[in-house]
């Protein structure tokens, strides 16, 4: 009997998977992708054969920054 190998978590996601993981559309993800937006991506290859990947760590960091920004008290409010 062969030992079962542990399942590895993906290091990066394709755009459809990344958008689904964030709960947004692919179009919104593309608008948020660098250089237009704050989410970095990795481009592998060139031309029509290139692949765009989003590192899971980058998606988690972006989401964490967004959630901490939304929980901070508003600045310049009425006293």
C-alpha positions as CSV (number, residue, x, y, z in Angstrom):
1,X,0.0,0.0,0.0
2,X,1.3,3.4,-1.0
3,X,1.6,6.1,1.6
4,X,-0.7,9.0,0.9
5,X,1.1,12.3,0.2
6,X,-0.1,15.4,2.0
7,X,-2.1,17.8,-0.2
8,X,-0.3,21.0,-0.8
9,X,-2.0,24.3,-0.8
10,X,-1.6,26.3,-4.0
11,X,1.0,29.1,-3.9
12,X,-0.8,31.0,-6.6
13,X,-4.2,31.2,-8.3
14,X,-5.3,31.9,-11.8
15,X,-7.5,35.0,-12.2
16,X,-10.8,33.1,-12.1
17,X,-9.8,31.2,-9.0
18,X,-8.4,34.4,-7.3
19,X,-11.6,36.4,-8.1
20,X,-13.8,33.6,-6.7
21,X,-11.6,33.4,-3.6
22,X,-12.0,37.1,-3.0
23,X,-15.7,37.1,-3.8
24,X,-15.4,39.6,-6.7
25,X,-15.7,39.4,-10.4
26,X,-12.8,38.9,-12.7
27,X,-13.4,42.3,-14.2
28,X,-13.1,43.9,-10.7
29,X,-10.0,41.8,-10.0
30,X,-8.4,43.0,-13.2
31,X,-9.2,46.7,-12.3
32,X,-7.5,46.1,-8.9
33,X,-4.4,44.5,-10.4
34,X,-1.2,46.4,-10.6
35,X,-0.2,48.7,-12.2
36,X,-3.8,50.0,-12.2
37,X,-4.5,48.9,-8.6
38,X,-2.8,47.6,-5.5
39,X,-3.0,43.8,-6.0
40,X,0.3,42.5,-7.5
41,X,0.3,39.6,-10.0
42,X,3.0,37.4,-11.5
43,X,3.2,37.2,-15.3
44,X,4.8,34.1,-16.7
45,X,5.8,33.9,-20.3
46,X,5.1,36.5,-23.0
47,X,2.5,37.3,-25.6
48,X,-0.6,35.2,-26.0
49,X,1.0,32.3,-24.1
50,X,1.6,34.3,-21.0
51,X,-0.1,33.3,-17.8
52,X,-1.2,35.6,-15.0
53,X,-1.1,34.3,-11.5
54,X,-1.9,35.8,-8.1
55,X,0.1,34.7,-5.1
56,X,-2.2,33.6,-2.3
57,X,0.0,35.5,0.2
58,X,-0.5,38.7,-1.8
59,X,-4.3,38.2,-1.9
60,X,-4.4,37.6,1.8
61,X,-2.2,40.6,2.6
62,X,-4.4,42.9,0.4
63,X,-7.5,41.6,2.0
64,X,-6.1,42.0,5.5
65,X,-5.1,45.6,4.7
66,X,-8.6,46.3,3.4
67,X,-10.2,44.8,6.5
68,X,-8.0,46.7,8.9
69,X,-8.6,50.0,7.0
70,X,-12.3,49.5,7.3
71,X,-12.2,49.0,11.1
72,X,-10.1,52.1,11.8
73,X,-12.1,55.1,13.2
74,X,-12.8,57.9,10.7
75,X,-10.3,60.8,10.9
76,X,-11.4,64.4,11.0
77,X,-14.9,63.6,12.5
78,X,-17.0,66.0,14.5
79,X,-15.9,66.6,18.0
